[in-house]
Each structure stands twice: as C-alpha cells, then as structure tokens.
Amino acid sequence: MLPSPSPTRPSTPLDDGQEQRPLKRRRANSYDKPPPPPPPPASVPVTTTSSTTSTATSTITSSPPNTPYHHPIQPPLDPHNAPPCRPIAFQQPLHLTSFSYSPTRRVLLTPHDRDASLAVYSSPSLGSDLNTGFEQAVWRDDRCDEGLDALLDTLQHYVEADTTGAAAEMLDKVNIITWRGMITKLLLAVYQVQEAHTDATHSKRTRAEGWEMNVMLMAGTLYFEESKTPSHLSSKAASEKSYLRQSYYGYSFEAFSTRSPQSQSHPSHTKIPFAPPNTNVQWCSIVKTNLGGFRMFLGGEVDCLRAGWREGDPIRTDDFVELKTNIVIGSHRDETLFERQKLLKHYTQSFLLGVPTIIVGFRTRAGHLTALQSFKTLEIPRLVRHKPHAWSPTTSLASAFDLIQFINTTLLYDEHNKAAEDRWKETGEIPENGWPVWRLKFRPLEEREREGGVGGGGGGRGGLELVRLTEGEVEDEVKAGKKRVERVGFLLNTWVEGLRERRRRKG
C-alpha cells in the first residue's frame, strides 16, 4: 500500500551558525519539475548550426569510448572563512517500501515477508564482549556483484502491487535510482579532496581514497552502482580477511543491541540469548527524496527501529536507528579524527535516509563495550561548527549537486546516449550495440600530487572523471561479476521490460 500523501518537508542541515528553525511546509508538488538541464559541459565539444527557422541549436560531437570528461572539485580551504555556498534544498526522506535479505541471502519483497529481517533497538549491557560468537558467525559471500538487482526488483514489485497508479507516476518522474551509499560518496568527495590536499601540503601520505561507479542514463533516469570488476571482487575478499575481527565487532554490537519485534512481548529485563551474526541478513528501506530538484529513490540498510516499535505499526523514517562502533576516545587526536571523519560519514549516511538517531558503542581495542552515546542526526553539525576541523553539510550538498549536474549533463548531451534515448522514445527498443554504460572515477588528488606532494597554498585538484565504456568492457568488467541473467547494461532486463510496458500503457 502506498504511504498516505503528505506535504513535502524540505530538510535543511543545521550548520553555518544558524539556529534550528521549524521546517517550512511546501506544496506537495513543489518538486514536480526537475532542474532544467544546464548547457553542455565545457569538456564536450559543441558546434552551433542554424535550423530552417534560424534558431540556433547545439550539435554535440561525441567522443570515442575511453575519452574522459573531467570535473574538478574545489573544497573550502578555510571552513571558517569560506565563501557561503548556495543552499541546496533537500527533501525530508519518505519511506516507500522495504525488503529483507534472508539468512541465505534470498531477497524477500512481498508484504508478508519483506520485513522478516527487521529488528528493534534494545540497549546492550556495558562490558559486553564483542568477540562473542566470532567463530560461529556466518559471512556473506562477497564474490558476487549484486549491483542494483534487489533495489530494482523491490521497486518493480512495489509499482506492480499498487492499483492506484500513483507508484508508477512517481517512478516516471524520478531522476536518480541508486543505493544510499553512492550518494554518500558524492557528498563526502569534497572533504576527501580537502583532506588529501592538506596531507599532501604537509608531505603526508594521504588516507583519502578514490572510488569508481558505473552509471547509466535511461529513459531520463540516472542509475548509479558501485564498480566491482571480477579482479576487484577477488582482491577485496582477500584483503577483508586481514581485518575480519574488526569488522565483526560492528556486527556483534548490532547483535547485542537488537531483538526481533516479537520478543518485545517479553519483560524488558528478560535476557535475550545472543545469536551469532549472519551477515547475509539485512533489512533495507527504500525512500523517496529530492536533492536540489533531482528526485531520487534511495535504498539503504537500516540497522533497527526505535525501541517500542511493534508489528503492525506504520514504518516511518522517524523510527530508524543507526548503530555504529568506535574505539574508545583517549586523546585529543582521537577526538579530532572521530569528529572530522567518523561523525561526518555517520551524519551523511543517516541524513540521506532520514535516520534521526545514531547510537555509537565505544569499545576497547580488545573488543569490550565500555560506553554508549546517542546522537541526534540533525544536531551533529553543531558539535563541530566552531572547531578547526569543522565541516558543513551545506558544502557537501552544494558540491554533490554540482557533481550530479555534471554527470547528468554529460550523459544528456552525449551523442550515443542521445541516440539511445531517441530510439527508446520512438520505438521502445534498445540499440543493437547495447545501452551506453559509463565509468565514474573519483580521485582525491592528481597522481603527480599524490606522488610528489604540493607546495604551500593552492587548492585541491581532485575531481571526477567520466568515461564511456566499450562493449567489451561492459561484458568483462560490469556484467562478468553479476548474476547470470539478461541485462541491458547493468540493469535487469525485467526492469527494462517493466519500463517498456509502462511506456506502452501511457501511449
């Protein structure tokens, strides 16, 4: 069933010295129109010709595959004296639907089983040993690239189950479909560039890392997924073994801190037996939100709902709780790293999905839980506002919006994408050579800076690189690690068929 309609609530991050104000309600249709496409990026060659009506039109000259388009990211060098960013509106996320991963990693998305893996918060006992159950834990097989499959299958079921047509109408208007983690990366990029440039300026080896995504623009919607080539999947599986126990502490903390909704019928003092974690099990929410006019459907794992939530209660983002672990803070340096890096990431992840509460369990290096601290997500920026390592959500949102504009515009004006879109609009058919797939690469520093450092002064020179993949690269680097089913690019063919059917019904 669709959520009952309610007015859009734009959520404004608390920062830049502003006090919290009541959120103004906007008309429900205030975000109906996406941002108008800007002119083509400067890196795209443009020639101007005259039409028969003497109106100038732009003809885009497409580059061959592997020709990169670059977009720099310029961070604020001084967070306290940086010029103000143009505020970018962000819509309060609205929970649309959910799905669960079962203990065998099966996707559960029907009304009677989609919340099978949902858990509620239960305060853990201080002193708990997070090593408990390590030998019995069940670990997910990460050698398969799941991509967007579960997200698209769930949205497909959500649309088909809705007899009112409202879900299909929302889907027709959406600009971006992806996991929450992909937009998190775009929001954090500006501060990764800042961190990398600061490290290089002081001749330090930077801890900031780059990343890569695959991107498609189809029927007016951008799709982002993490790039997981077969070689990447193999190397990641090998490297994760070296810090398996540290990863386990997070899963163990979740196991100590959650219980099933049914178990809440037991008295609060009743001890629930510890169940060794099975990392296949997850409960995921899909939310509707909007960043600067880009309407988004974001999927993301939710650790648990607030204590007291019971089966049959409506699921709202206000009930979501995020669980995190951190080494006990023992020095000023530890505090700075926690506030500058961990809280920034925790805030960004939770803000995007509408999670209002983050509970951090502080542990010793040996894995013993020593303290708990609860954070209200929207109040986190105030904790760092006047400190040397301050960061601003306004900066993150403005930078991410700029990056999305670059990606959207580049693909929108690319000749191959335009040809594919035109054919789709006219016939509903896929080009014979497949739909264009792009590789989005983020580097916090140029290689010369990473290797030799930079002199004093000067801004960070990290940024994005966008490259159209060849057909062979799509087969070998994108599809090869995925489940063997029919696909258009990296999208499930069943999803594309659903798009085609809705297009046919609309005429």
Sequence and secondary structure as in RCSB ss.txt:
>XXXX:A:sequence
MLPSPSPTRPSTPLDDGQEQRPLKRRRANSYDKPPPPPPPPASVPVTTTSSTTSTATSTITSSPPNTPYHHPIQP
PLDPHNAPPCRPIAFQQPLHLTSFSYSPTRRVLLTPHDRDASLAVYSSPSLGSDLNTGFEQAVWRDDRCDEGLDA
LLDTLQHYVEADTTGAAAEMLDKVNIITWRGMITKLLLAVYQVQEAHTDATHSKRTRAEGWEMNVMLMAGTLYFE
ESKTPSHLSSKAASEKSYLRQSYYGYSFEAFSTRSPQSQSHPSHTKIPFAPPNTNVQWCSIVKTNLGGFRMFLGG
EVDCLRAGWREGDPIRTDDFVELKTNIVIGSHRDETLFERQKLLKHYTQSFLLGVPTIIVGFRTRAGHLTALQSF
KTLEIPRLVRHKPHAWSPTTSLASAFDLIQFINTTLLYDEHNKAAEDRWKETGEIPENGWPVWRLKFRPLEERER
EGGVGGGGGGRGGLELVRLTEGEVEDEVKAGKKRVERVGFLLNTWVEGLRERRRRKG
>XXXX:A:secstr
       B B     TT        B TTTT S     S  TTS EEEEE TTS EEEEE    TT  EEEE   
 S TTT        BB  EEEEEEEE TT  EE STTTTTTT  EE    TT BTTTTGGG B   TTSB TTHH
HHHHHHHHHHH SSSHHHHHHHH  EEEEHHHHHHHHHHHHHHHHHHHHHHTT       EEEEEEEETTEEEEE
E   HHHHHHHHHHHGGGHHHHHHHHHHHHHHEE GGGGGS TTS       BTT EEEEEEEEEETTEEEEEEE
E  EE TT  TTS   GGGEEEEEEEE   SHHHHHHIIIIIHHHHHHHHHHHT  EEEEEEE TTSBEEEEEEE
EGGGHHHHHTTSTT   HHHHHHHHHHHHHHHHHHHHH HHHHHHHHHHHHH    TT    EEEEEESS HHHH
HH   SS     EEEEEE  HHHIIIIIITTB SS EETTEEHHHHHHHHHHHHHH 
